[in-house]
């Protein structure tokens, strides 16, 4: 199981236990940056999951602004392309998840781009460029902080 899949399984279980009905997105919807539809009562929200194992150790979130699969396929990263209403930013090594409005995050792009350093990250089959944002900055935007998730070590 990949780290991202581990995050999805953990978050699905957690939010199901919180009373949400979860619908997993199909491939076409996932390409729009939507992983799940959360339903609770008459409320429906589109959600993208982000799992960040390193943030818990470094104290910084990696906010992806560009994704490159190879020299010919460069595209904007999830911050700029997601069509989800909510980003759940999961910090497994801290047992915490941040419930963030995607619009709130997008509104910070110019400011963060001018204030914080940029870096690259290697993932399975591609690499990303992003802004390194202190977690306390991201947490200030959180509509809800869930701090009772299971703690998972980075080496899993």
Helices and strands as residue ranges (DSSP letters): H 3-17, E 21-24, H 27-30, E 36-40, E 43-51, H 55-58, E 60-68, E 74-76, H 78-81, E 86-91, G 92-94, E 96-101, H 102-107, H 109-115, E 118-123, E 126-134, H 135-141, E 144-146
